[in-house]
């Protein structure tokens, strides 16, 4: 029996971007869109062209998606204007996108109070705006704002809004629980009533998490007849967030109650990217991942010692609802060394480092990783630092230079003209190329000054460093309280377009930055096969 | 028509305490139990007497509860022993508690694999253990571990376990989704089938959040006939957590689909304690509250954007699913780069700042916000810095001290013993209390050193600063490339438990940190009504 198709629509880059404190760059947006495309979503809403410079710029040069359709978001036209005379709408319809999703009112109360226009005029706006999108060759969707509240107050009018969108040629009508207050039982009843009128692949669900039921509301809607689900990575979104795609997707694909009846566009084998896609978003937002997140959290398959662990070792099904590897997560059993060893071997293989399974150095490396993770290192986002540490343990990395000491100074004071100025200066003393080198650098901050001083000492010695540049710099505080540890993650790139990530950890942010800088330079020299410039030490 | 009664059972102190990193003291447990009792829960599970010294000590001197019943948790007796010959069970039954909740297997697979005993013997253990609790005069409950998995595999055996508990005299049988993988539609179907056999007040639900559906599963179970709901504050619990009582309670009490049919033991007027009860747990765990938590999160009723805000001001129902004050939360109007005049006015009102709508200073403040946001400031997460800037624009903030210059130095070098050490030192020169003050501080990093130097200069002058502490420190790089700007967000707290956020922005991380520190100290002094200590300047 063939399964019914469910369509997955991601709005991390549009509705997710509304979140307090979230401020995606154009490059962030491209990175996320490409990751979503790789995972296999059907629709990726990129933003609202014309609403702000980031979104406009994103659509001017959209990422090339392999299979997902790129969606531009906008609003139905203003009342009293023609479609062609609404510059906001024109910009949305003109954007380089496969589909257009237009939001409009479906709650009479909002039409009366917020818009203050005759209700019929709102229906005209919906119908004509959708029709204009279809005319421009776009797949058109209508986001029915406040649909559930509207349907409870005045079902005839809410349905009339949907009817208008379908008359205009909408491929999808998405029922939005904009205020997020509707409970699953109500969602299920209302979606069932609407889906009975418009069967087939017509109805979508857009849920918010204001009662902690966004995932359940999405699942209930599918049960009742919705065939498109909108959500965001990690449930990002304003107030309490949107429906969390990272939870919705595996529930639909792995639990028999849905999986036996439905299929998505994601092959089950691609689900193994789920955890890394979730972590990628946190990384870009510089947030600590939620350890307790369903399916992908670091603690989601954590087992404590004793009876529990021995039962899991007899059969994981005793205490695990799914196999964590299916979603790219791992079991954490605190007493087990075995998991660690196989994990390390897998990662070495990923770096292209060949060792025998029983090489005693693997044990030493495992100890080193454990020690460093205890100190607060995390190599999850810093493959280059992991590779360097592994290769150092295996004796493969030459010492290209040796920093004997450094000093960084930041001063704020009034200058001779009475202006408040802040200056940063760094001095580095190192041994390299067979001699002592003492250099000083200036920068707009302490790390920049340190980088300048290191460059001065090394640039003439190693031509490989001429195209090295620092792309990004992220700082995270790992623990609260007095023993806070700072983790600095540096992203570097060179002329070949390759990017790599290095990490430094210390209670001192400057020291952590220095260590990450040091790794970045060393990685570049190693990868380019630089020859150590003479003896390191002068003696 | 009289409503059906729902019973609320909190297990924060037992199942919540299983969470990695959670380590309640006896005093913490008493504090939480009293708060739960005040809120109006029916049952408070205090722990497992005999399992660890904390729980044993808690039950030796239990808190005096006003109305809730105190519950002791334990396991059904071991196979092959009599009840009186099981010391663990004896200790549970002997504990000073109103009720006893005993967990036992209900999945044949677990009886076979983990216990390795004949299935019939497990039924005997359940029946006799419950009967022993009843004999001791305790209200007895049976936690049917893995009930949903068990029912799917072998419904007859799972039901036989329940039957055994009821034969033993159990007041309640609680269906546990121990591995947390069951979806709401399955929970609803299975609970309905069980409740049809045992109608009335007999069945409870205990859900875990491994698919992000613990709250929905609890609500679905109630819909299907469960009359007791088990959960924890803020969803605390191992792996992905337990059902979050803070979300379950208001959904049951405020949403007509439940509230029209059911009542809990909590008066609606007591719901105003919900937010503070949630924050209390975070405070005891020294965790930052989840800003996005349903109902009680700081962002749960946050509004962004001009049109949106003006609609909420016309009628909050337009964008709020409940009145935030009912659950003790409040509305937040975010200042963002679309900040309009109405946003600013709403924000000022929130800070308790009174200005006339047409006050020309509002326009100046709006210009200042826009300018600073252009520079990279974001006041979304830094309410205290916003309030300070607003009050400064209105001329309300005295200059408590004036930093003339500061210098921060970080040095890594070898010490006299040949060890690599990193030292951080800061000097500050300021005018305060009518005199020049030159101080020096040392710290584990540059910001800590700067904080120390500022404290040295100010602590003797302003007693208000004695209980000020820095709770968290977040760094974000706003733009890539050479013109990167660093935004530092500092979270501070004092002895009253109040927390506030301040922000600093600069291309220099030390300077940004200094500005955020400066705001934090100034905010504390202003809020505590500190008197400026003499003239600022010496001249």
Boltz contact constraints between the chains, C-beta under 6 A:
constraints:
  - contact:
      token1: [A, 20]
      token2: [B, 299]
      max_distance: 6.0
  - contact:
      token1: [A, 20]
      token2: [B, 302]
      max_distance: 6.0
  - contact:
      token1: [A, 20]
      token2: [B, 380]
      max_distance: 6.0
  - contact:
      token1: [A, 21]
      token2: [B, 380]
      max_distance: 6.0
  - contact:
      token1: [A, 21]
      token2: [B, 381]
      max_distance: 6.0
  - contact:
      token1: [A, 113]
      token2: [B, 314]
      max_distance: 6.0
  - contact:
      token1: [A, 113]
      token2: [B, 315]
      max_distance: 6.0
  - contact:
      token1: [A, 114]
      token2: [B, 311]
      max_distance: 6.0
  - contact:
      token1: [A, 179]
      token2: [B, 319]
      max_distance: 6.0
  - contact:
      token1: [A, 179]
      token2: [B, 321]
      max_distance: 6.0
  - contact:
      token1: [A, 180]
      token2: [B, 321]
      max_distance: 6.0
  - contact:
      token1: [A, 181]
      token2: [B, 321]
      max_distance: 6.0
  - contact:
      token1: [A, 183]
      token2: [B, 255]
      max_distance: 6.0
  - contact:
      token1: [A, 183]
      token2: [B, 257]
      max_distance: 6.0
  - contact:
      token1: [A, 184]
      token2: [B, 216]
      max_distance: 6.0
  - contact:
      token1: [A, 185]
      token2: [B, 223]
      max_distance: 6.0
  - contact:
      token1: [A, 185]
      token2: [B, 257]
      max_distance: 6.0
  - contact:
      token1: [A, 186]
      token2: [B, 257]
      max_distance: 6.0
  - contact:
      token1: [A, 210]
      token2: [B, 294]
      max_distance: 6.0
  - contact:
      token1: [A, 210]
      token2: [B, 321]
      max_distance: 6.0
  - contact:
      token1: [A, 211]
      token2: [B, 251]
      max_distance: 6.0
  - contact:
      token1: [A, 211]
      token2: [B, 294]
      max_distance: 6.0
  - contact:
      token1: [A, 212]
      token2: [B, 215]
      max_distance: 6.0
  - contact:
      token1: [A, 212]
      token2: [B, 247]
      max_distance: 6.0
  - contact:
      token1: [A, 212]
      token2: [B, 294]
      max_distance: 6.0
  - contact:
      token1: [A, 213]
      token2: [B, 216]
      max_distance: 6.0
  - contact:
      token1: [A, 215]
      token2: [B, 212]
      max_distance: 6.0
  - contact:
      token1: [A, 215]
      token2: [B, 213]
      max_distance: 6.0
  - contact:
      token1: [A, 216]
      token2: [B, 184]
      max_distance: 6.0
  - contact:
      token1: [A, 216]
      token2: [B, 213]
      max_distance: 6.0
  - contact:
      token1: [A, 216]
      token2: [B, 216]
      max_distance: 6.0
  - contact:
      token1: [A, 223]
      token2: [B, 185]
      max_distance: 6.0
  - contact:
      token1: [A, 239]
      token2: [B, 299]
      max_distance: 6.0
  - contact:
      token1: [A, 239]
      token2: [B, 300]
      max_distance: 6.0
  - contact:
      token1: [A, 239]
      token2: [B, 302]
      max_distance: 6.0
  - contact:
      token1: [A, 240]
      token2: [B, 292]
      max_distance: 6.0
  - contact:
      token1: [A, 240]
      token2: [B, 294]
      max_distance: 6.0
  - contact:
      token1: [A, 240]
      token2: [B, 300]
      max_distance: 6.0
  - contact:
      token1: [A, 241]
      token2: [B, 292]
      max_distance: 6.0
  - contact:
      token1: [A, 247]
      token2: [B, 212]
      max_distance: 6.0
  - contact:
      token1: [A, 251]
      token2: [B, 211]
      max_distance: 6.0
  - contact:
      token1: [A, 255]
      token2: [B, 183]
      max_distance: 6.0
  - contact:
      token1: [A, 257]
      token2: [B, 183]
      max_distance: 6.0
  - contact:
      token1: [A, 257]
      token2: [B, 185]
      max_distance: 6.0
  - contact:
      token1: [A, 257]
      token2: [B, 186]
      max_distance: 6.0
  - contact:
      token1: [A, 286]
      token2: [B, 476]
      max_distance: 6.0
  - contact:
      token1: [A, 292]
      token2: [B, 240]
      max_distance: 6.0
  - contact:
      token1: [A, 292]
      token2: [B, 241]
      max_distance: 6.0
  - contact:
      token1: [A, 294]
      token2: [B, 210]
      max_distance: 6.0
  - contact:
      token1: [A, 294]
      token2: [B, 211]
      max_distance: 6.0
  - contact:
      token1: [A, 294]
      token2: [B, 212]
      max_distance: 6.0
  - contact:
      token1: [A, 294]
      token2: [B, 240]
      max_distance: 6.0
  - contact:
      token1: [A, 299]
      token2: [B, 239]
      max_distance: 6.0
  - contact:
      token1: [A, 300]
      token2: [B, 239]
      max_distance: 6.0
  - contact:
      token1: [A, 300]
      token2: [B, 240]
      max_distance: 6.0
  - contact:
      token1: [A, 311]
      token2: [B, 114]
      max_distance: 6.0
  - contact:
      token1: [A, 314]
      token2: [B, 113]
      max_distance: 6.0
  - contact:
      token1: [A, 319]
      token2: [B, 179]
      max_distance: 6.0
  - contact:
      token1: [A, 321]
      token2: [B, 179]
      max_distance: 6.0
  - contact:
      token1: [A, 321]
      token2: [B, 180]
      max_distance: 6.0
  - contact:
      token1: [A, 321]
      token2: [B, 181]
      max_distance: 6.0
  - contact:
      token1: [A, 321]
      token2: [B, 210]
      max_distance: 6.0
  - contact:
      token1: [A, 405]
      token2: [B, 412]
      max_distance: 6.0
  - contact:
      token1: [A, 405]
      token2: [B, 413]
      max_distance: 6.0
  - contact:
      token1: [A, 406]
      token2: [B, 412]
      max_distance: 6.0
  - contact:
      token1: [A, 407]
      token2: [B, 411]
      max_distance: 6.0
  - contact:
      token1: [A, 408]
      token2: [B, 410]
      max_distance: 6.0
  - contact:
      token1: [A, 409]
      token2: [B, 409]
      max_distance: 6.0
  - contact:
      token1: [A, 410]
      token2: [B, 408]
      max_distance: 6.0
  - contact:
      token1: [A, 410]
      token2: [B, 510]
      max_distance: 6.0
  - contact:
      token1: [A, 411]
      token2: [B, 407]
      max_distance: 6.0
  - contact:
      token1: [A, 412]
      token2: [B, 405]
      max_distance: 6.0
  - contact:
      token1: [A, 412]
      token2: [B, 406]
      max_distance: 6.0
  - contact:
      token1: [A, 413]
      token2: [B, 405]
      max_distance: 6.0
  - contact:
      token1: [A, 422]
      token2: [B, 508]
      max_distance: 6.0
  - contact:
      token1: [A, 422]
      token2: [B, 511]
      max_distance: 6.0
  - contact:
      token1: [A, 444]
      token2: [B, 507]
      max_distance: 6.0
  - contact:
      token1: [A, 445]
      token2: [B, 507]
      max_distance: 6.0
  - contact:
      token1: [A, 445]
      token2: [B, 508]
      max_distance: 6.0
  - contact:
      token1: [A, 445]
      token2: [B, 509]
      max_distance: 6.0
  - contact:
      token1: [A, 471]
      token2: [B, 480]
      max_distance: 6.0
  - contact:
      token1: [A, 472]
      token2: [B, 480]
      max_distance: 6.0
  - contact:
      token1: [A, 473]
      token2: [B, 477]
      max_distance: 6.0
  - contact:
      token1: [A, 475]
      token2: [B, 475]
      max_distance: 6.0
  - contact:
      token1: [A, 477]
      token2: [B, 473]
      max_distance: 6.0
  - contact:
      token1: [A, 480]
      token2: [B, 472]
      max_distance: 6.0
  - contact:
      token1: [A, 507]
      token2: [B, 444]
      max_distance: 6.0
  - contact:
      token1: [A, 507]
      token2: [B, 445]
      max_distance: 6.0
  - contact:
      token1: [A, 508]
      token2: [B, 422]
      max_distance: 6.0
  - contact:
      token1: [A, 508]
      token2: [B, 445]
      max_distance: 6.0
  - contact:
      token1: [A, 509]
      token2: [B, 445]
      max_distance: 6.0
  - contact:
      token1: [A, 510]
      token2: [B, 410]
      max_distance: 6.0
  - contact:
      token1: [A, 511]
      token2: [B, 422]
      max_distance: 6.0
